[in-house]
Amino acid sequence: MSQPLEPLRMLATLRSNGATYVLVGGLANAVRGGPIDTDDVDIAIRRDDDNYRRVAVALRQMAAVPVGEDAAARCSYETSFGALDVIELGEEFDAFYERASDEDLGNGVRCRVASPADMIQLTRLSGDLATVVNLVSLQEAPAEEALDASSPRDAFVHEDEFGPTRDDRGPGLLNKMWSRFEDIDGFMSRVVYGDENARSR
């Protein structure tokens, strides 16, 4: 059974663990002035080992359970604070993050929210033209600042509200996270004592 959506608590948990992410999807649209019409939280994260660890710890604190089939760069979870979709970005994340803005969502929770131009590009790729029209009406920046649309379309798979995700990024984020955190005691030992000392214990 799905838990009631508590986006601020979810985002606060991610932030408290130092996860680097950008808010996208319906909630980001609402922050930008669009209609509040979403039943989950959608984030894009940087694809690197350190960020995987931070996101994975936050997921464990939220009692996250994977749901559905994870794509090459997208995973869905049911957490104690509601549904969460995680999109993994590679080299393009840094520019994506810089174009985002730091927004106050209330109750002391702040996070990076995707730029209107990037949200338009992601939504256009998904084929959701009604949302594209709404986003265009909310933004003033030219859409040319959005994510580069020149990537070959045949390099993408799995259509969803964020558009296709690449199939050339190796194992799914879910598998990488969970394989790293199956032995949580070993992980905590490495955090406290360092890799070499933890192996000798």
Helices and strands as residue ranges (DSSP letters): H 7-16, E 21-24, H 25-31, E 40-46, H 49-61, E 65-71, E 74-79, E 82-89, H 93-99, E 101-106, E 109-113, H 116-126, H 129-138, G 143-145, G 153-155, E 156-157, E 165-166, H 173-180, H 184-193, H 195-200
